[in-house]
Amino acid sequence: MPGIDECLLEAMALPGARGAALVDWSSGLALGTAGESPVGDHETTAAETAELARAAAEYESFAQPAPAAPPAAPGPAGSTGGPAGLPVEDLIVTTRTGYHVLRFVETSFDSSVFLHLWLDRAEGNLALARLRLRTLAEGLVLR
Amino acid sequence: MTSVPVPGLAAVSPLLTRLAAERATGALLRDRGTLFLEDGRIVHAESPSTPGLDVLLTTGGGLAPERWNEALSEAGATRQVARFLVDSGGLAGGEMEICHLAAIFDAAFFALSPGSGPSRFRRGATHWIGSMRSVPAAAVERETRRRRELLDAVWPYPQLDTAPVVPRPAAPGQIVTARQRALLARADGVRTPADLAWVLGRPAFHTLLDVRRLAAAGLVETPHTRPAPPPAAPLPDWMTQAQSPDVALLRRLRDALEASL
């Protein structure tokens, strides 16, 4: 039953990990941070990555509503709200010197959070990081 | 967006800064909310302006209200409600932390708002929710300041925060996102942003911010404060001062009226 700190520490254990954060994309607040920030200030990075995540999470081209969701009909899987999961799973930004992976976290209540992991381009393993972040995001909400 | 110290904004609450420095434990009470401190760090906050943890957790159906009530009756007396919810499997540990932090920063934004009145500190007071994660008081103050600036950077009309939200039709081809649609569908022209936060089960600050974004996009009416009525120019004395009635004229009028009867 890992909390935010354990989750970020595990993300930082990935090869090439330089910084990690759990961010609320609606407000731009960093709920937790570990390691360093590309600009030396986690709060600035949180506000900037939040803007990117918000665009991806909200624009219809990416965030298409789940097909099997007739409006106002109480779905059979009532307890989890969106049985199909979030429309956008993650975002990857490749820069000259690194990778940024933003993984959305689905909670049982109305929230807007994602995990941000910053990796060194030479040492980081993007495929591994993507899989690991998925597990970590699921672990945060595992009962 | 860096935290350059701005004169006049340095201390959101001097008392909070002092309490954090002396690592105090207790409740800081202000007009618009209460901050709970433990060893100088903030462990909980609540405000009448924001939906509480119960609303945030149960509105979407993620947590049954019965489970919340059970946690209250089982662990309220020992002040371990949050811990009980997690240990009993009602909620994941990470979810509880995410939601609790959201609630703390949300309530602190209103509790520390300017004009929240004088502060009182009740030493030793704790909250029944119990402590999950603590946040440095300085981080809460910094975030509160950032949030104020963010609201004004999006659309500098503070009247939007308290006025009923009135939707406007989208322009042809204008994009309205799913979250915005959810908010607009409940904006009936009577509910204020705070009311919408309760109905949606979202933090109040998030709703304020969404409403400002909607207003900036022209999807919500921006209430304009009526311009203050221009100070009534004093009328000159010769207009206002009652003049002595023309007695002779009145008498002639009366005579004429009587003559015509």
Interface residues (C-beta under 8 A of the other chain):
Chain A: M1 P2 G3 I4 C7 L22 D24 S26 S27 G28 L29 L31 D41 E43 T44 A47 E48 E58 Y59 E60 A63 P65 G78 S79 T80 G81 V105 T107 S108 F109 D110 S111 S112 V113 G139 L140 V141 L142 R143
Chain B: M1 T2 S3 L56 L57 T59 G60 G61 G62 L63 V86 G89 G90 L91 A92 G93 G94 E95 E97 I98 C99 L101 A102 F105 R133 R142 E143 R146 R147 L150 I175 T177 A178 R179 Q180 L200 G201 R202 P203 F205 H206 L209 D210
